[in-house]
Amino acid sequence: MSHAYATGFDTSQLSTAVPRELVHKRAHAEVLLTGWTTHAENHRHTVRAQWPRFHSFYWPRDQRFDPMLFVETVRQTLPLLSHTAYGVPFGNHLIWDDFSYQVDPLAMPVSEAPAEVVLDIVCEDVRIRKDSLVSMVMQTTAYLDGQRMGTATARFANRSPALYRRLRGARHDLAAVRRAALSVPPALTPAVVGHCLPSNVVLAAGARTDRWQLRADLDHPVLFDHPVDHAPGMLLLEAVRQAAHAHRPATTGMVTGMSVVFGRWVELDEPSWVSVTPLGGDGLKITIEQGEAVCLSAEVTTAPSTPVSSAERVPALT
């Protein structure tokens, strides 16, 4: 027997998250994107997202959203548009070459309701070979509740499963990688790296005050949402952010920008080290090294904490 129900309202106005498979997440709760529109001209797209007031990992600081929540939002657009607009099959691997972002802290206050985010994205240098996407650059401008909040640029490549297996060789075996992975060393004090929980700390103490060991907890529900055969990009960017905080633990500033070059994969069965070198002013150079090789190099911009006005403060965050 079939039943029909009259809802009394227009269901087209209801918001929902995009399918988790389109953003390469396993947990529905981690999907930030709610919809997208692909425009006919100039490889332009509009992607919509919603930010929760509290995220399990990217917590607000000083009543302002964590810039890494913006980074994760942009990351989710890479697979979304690759699959829906450029025909990339599921199972392919999207590999970052470089990534940068810049945000305006004044445009990132946490409101009393989940925040609506709109990403205006233009894809450039789109390279297609034999009807298959090879690589492209995504230029993103983000608006938070209607106000321009930040920009990001991501250059990435698309690799088929067969090519990825050839590139990774024996390290492609997920079970073997997990068996060989290093044990997780003790975490730095959470407050030193801008977090509240030890489980969210991705740095461990090293022999020097400007150098820390990367912590790769393969059971972390956010950073290792699904099995991977190397340290994921979001873990590495989080390590960069935490290193900037650890370098100046007495301050409550924000990492407002990064310019990152990914040189090679960071393996899970070897120790890797995160080092900081001051560049003058609020700038830092941060590298992640493994063995004798630099795997990632980043230039980071920090800014002092900007208090939220009393009118903007959310009591639940106080």
C-alpha positions in Angstrom: 0.0 0.0 0.0 1.4 3.4 -0.9 0.9 6.6 1.1 1.1 10.2 0.1 1.9 12.9 2.5 1.4 16.7 2.2 4.2 18.5 3.9 2.8 22.0 3.6 6.1 23.5 2.6 8.5 23.6 -0.3 11.0 20.8 0.2 13.3 22.3 -2.4 14.3 24.9 0.2 15.6 22.3 2.6 19.4 22.0 3.0 21.3 18.8 3.1 24.9 17.6 2.8 26.3 16.3 -0.5 26.9 12.5 -0.7 30.0 11.7 1.4 31.5 9.7 -1.5 31.8 12.9 -3.5 34.1 14.5 -0.9 36.0 11.4 -0.1 34.8 11.1 3.5 33.3 8.1 5.2 31.5 9.9 8.0 28.4 11.9 7.1 29.1 14.2 10.0 32.4 15.4 8.4 30.8 16.5 5.1 30.7 20.3 5.0 29.4 20.9 1.5 25.7 21.2 0.9 25.4 21.8 -2.9 27.1 23.1 -6.1 26.3 24.8 -9.4 28.5 24.4 -12.5 28.3 27.4 -14.8 28.7 27.1 -18.5 31.4 29.8 -18.9 35.1 29.7 -18.0 35.2 26.6 -15.8 33.4 28.5 -13.1 31.5 26.8 -10.2 29.7 27.9 -7.1 29.9 25.5 -4.1 27.8 26.0 -0.9 28.8 24.8 2.5 27.6 25.0 6.1 29.9 25.3 9.1 28.9 24.1 12.5 29.5 26.3 15.5 31.5 23.4 17.0 33.6 21.0 14.9 35.0 17.9 16.5 38.5 18.7 15.4 38.6 22.3 13.9 37.4 24.1 17.1 36.8 27.9 17.1 39.5 30.0 18.8 38.6 33.3 20.5 35.1 33.0 19.1 36.4 32.9 15.5 36.3 30.0 13.1 39.4 27.9 12.7 41.1 28.7 9.3 41.7 25.0 8.9 38.0 24.5 8.7 38.2 26.7 5.6 41.1 24.6 4.3 39.1 21.4 4.8 36.1 23.0 3.0 38.3 23.8 0.0 39.8 20.3 0.1 36.3 18.8 -0.2 35.6 20.8 -3.3 38.5 19.1 -5.1 36.9 15.7 -5.3 33.4 17.1 -5.6 34.1 19.1 -8.8 36.6 16.5 -10.1 33.9 13.8 -10.1 30.8 15.9 -11.0 32.3 18.5 -13.5 35.3 16.7 -14.9 34.3 13.1 -15.0 37.0 11.7 -12.7 36.0 8.1 -11.8 35.7 7.0 -8.2 38.9 5.2 -7.1 41.2 7.7 -8.7 43.8 9.6 -6.6 43.9 13.4 -6.4 47.4 14.5 -5.4 48.3 18.0 -4.2 51.2 19.7 -5.8 50.8 23.0 -4.0 48.3 24.8 -1.9 47.8 28.3 -0.4 45.2 30.2 1.5 44.7 33.6 3.1 41.8 34.5 5.4 40.6 37.7 7.1 40.1 36.9 10.8 37.6 39.9 11.2 35.3 38.1 8.7 35.3 34.8 10.7 33.2 35.3 13.9 31.2 32.4 15.0 27.5 33.2 15.0 24.6 31.8 17.0 23.5 29.6 14.1 25.6 27.4 11.7 27.4 29.6 9.2 26.5 29.6 5.5 29.6 29.6 3.2 29.7 30.2 -0.5 32.8 29.4 -2.6 33.2 31.0 -5.9 35.6 28.7 -7.8 37.4 29.1 -11.1 39.3 26.2 -12.5 42.4 27.2 -14.5 45.1 25.4 -16.5 42.8 22.4 -16.9 44.8 19.7 -18.6 42.8 16.8 -20.2 44.4 13.9 -22.0 42.4 11.2 -23.8 39.2 12.6 -22.2 40.7 12.2 -18.7 41.6 15.0 -16.3 45.4 15.2 -15.8 45.7 18.2 -13.6 44.3 21.7 -12.8 44.4 24.7 -10.6 41.4 25.8 -8.5 41.1 29.4 -7.5 38.6 29.9 -4.7 37.1 33.0 -3.2 35.0 32.4 0.0 32.1 34.3 1.5 31.0 33.7 5.0 27.4 34.8 5.7 27.7 37.1 2.7 31.0 38.7 3.6 34.3 38.0 1.8 36.3 35.9 4.1 39.3 34.4 2.2 40.9 33.0 -0.8 42.7 29.7 -1.7 44.6 28.2 -4.6 45.1 24.5 -5.1 47.1 22.8 -7.8 46.6 19.1 -8.0 46.9 16.1 -10.3 44.6 13.2 -11.0 46.1 9.7 -11.1 44.4 6.4 -12.1 44.6 3.4 -9.7 47.0 1.7 -12.1 49.3 4.6 -12.3 49.1 5.3 -8.6 50.1 1.7 -7.8 53.1 2.0 -10.1 54.1 5.3 -8.3 53.7 3.8 -4.8 55.1 0.3 -5.5 55.1 -1.9 -2.4 53.9 0.9 -0.2 50.5 0.7 -1.9 49.7 -2.4 0.3 47.4 -0.8 2.9 47.6 -3.8 5.3 51.4 -3.9 5.2 51.6 -0.1 5.7 49.4 -0.3 8.8 51.4 -3.2 10.2 54.7 -1.2 9.7 53.4 2.1 10.8 55.3 3.8 13.7 53.8 3.8 17.2 52.4 7.2 18.1 54.8 9.1 20.4 53.5 11.2 23.3 51.8 14.4 22.3 52.8 18.0 23.2 50.5 19.7 25.6 47.4 20.6 23.7 47.3 24.3 24.6 50.8 24.7 23.2 49.5 23.9 19.7 46.1 25.5 19.9 44.0 22.5 20.8 42.1 21.2 23.8 42.4 17.4 23.5 45.7 15.4 23.4 44.2 13.1 20.7 44.1 16.1 18.3 47.8 17.0 18.7 49.9 15.9 15.7 53.3 16.9 17.1 55.6 15.2 19.7 58.6 16.7 21.4 62.0 16.5 19.7 65.5 17.1 20.8 65.2 20.8 19.8 62.7 23.5 20.7 62.2 24.4 17.0 61.7 20.8 15.8 59.1 18.3 16.5 58.2 14.7 15.4 55.0 14.2 13.4 52.4 12.1 15.2 50.3 10.0 12.8 47.5 8.3 14.7 46.0 6.0 12.1 42.9 5.7 14.3 42.1 9.4 14.4 38.5 9.7 13.2 39.0 13.0 11.3 42.5 13.0 9.9 42.4 9.3 9.0 38.8 9.1 8.1 39.7 6.2 5.6 42.7 4.0 5.1 45.6 5.6 3.3 49.1 4.5 2.4 50.9 7.7 3.4 50.4 10.7 5.7 47.3 12.6 4.3 47.6 16.2 3.2 45.3 17.6 5.9 47.5 16.0 8.6 50.6 17.7 7.1 48.8 21.1 6.9 47.6 20.7 10.5 51.2 19.9 11.5 52.3 23.1 9.9 49.6 25.1 11.7 50.4 23.4 15.1 54.2 24.1 14.6 53.4 27.8 14.1 51.5 27.8 17.4 54.2 25.7 19.2 56.9 28.2 18.0 55.0 31.0 19.9 53.1 29.1 22.6 52.6 32.2 24.8 50.5 33.9 22.1 46.9 33.3 21.0 47.3 34.3 17.4 45.9 32.8 14.3 47.6 31.3 11.2 46.0 33.5 8.6 47.8 32.2 5.6 49.9 29.4 4.2 51.8 28.8 1.0 52.7 25.2 0.8 54.6 23.1 -1.7 54.3 19.3 -1.5 57.6 17.7 -2.6 57.0 14.0 -1.9 54.9 11.6 0.1 55.4 11.4 3.9 55.6 7.7 4.7 54.0 6.2 7.9 56.8 3.7 8.7 59.6 6.3 9.2 59.9 9.2 11.6 59.3 12.7 10.1 60.3 16.0 11.5 58.6 19.4 11.5 60.9 22.4 11.8 60.3 26.2 12.1 62.6 29.0 11.0 61.5 32.7 11.6 61.3 34.8 8.5 60.9 38.1 10.3 57.8 39.9 11.4 54.9 37.4 11.6 56.3 35.1 8.9 57.6 31.6 9.4 59.1 28.9 7.2 58.1 25.4 8.2 59.4 22.2 6.6 58.5 18.6 7.1 61.5 16.3 6.5 61.9 12.5 6.3 65.3 10.9 6.1 67.4 13.4 4.1 64.5 14.7 2.0 62.3 17.8 2.4 58.7 16.5 1.8 56.9 19.7 2.4 57.9 23.4 2.5 55.6 26.1 3.7 55.6 29.8 4.4 53.1 30.8 7.1 51.6 34.1 8.1 50.3 34.6 11.6 48.3 37.5 13.1 47.5 38.3 16.7 44.2 37.4 18.1 41.4 39.9 17.4 38.8 40.1 20.1 35.2 39.6 19.1 33.0 42.6 20.1 30.5 42.0 22.9 27.6 42.3 20.5 29.0 39.4 18.4 29.9 37.1 21.2 28.1 33.8 21.4 27.4 32.9 25.1 27.8 29.2 24.4 31.4 29.8 23.3 32.4 31.8 26.3 
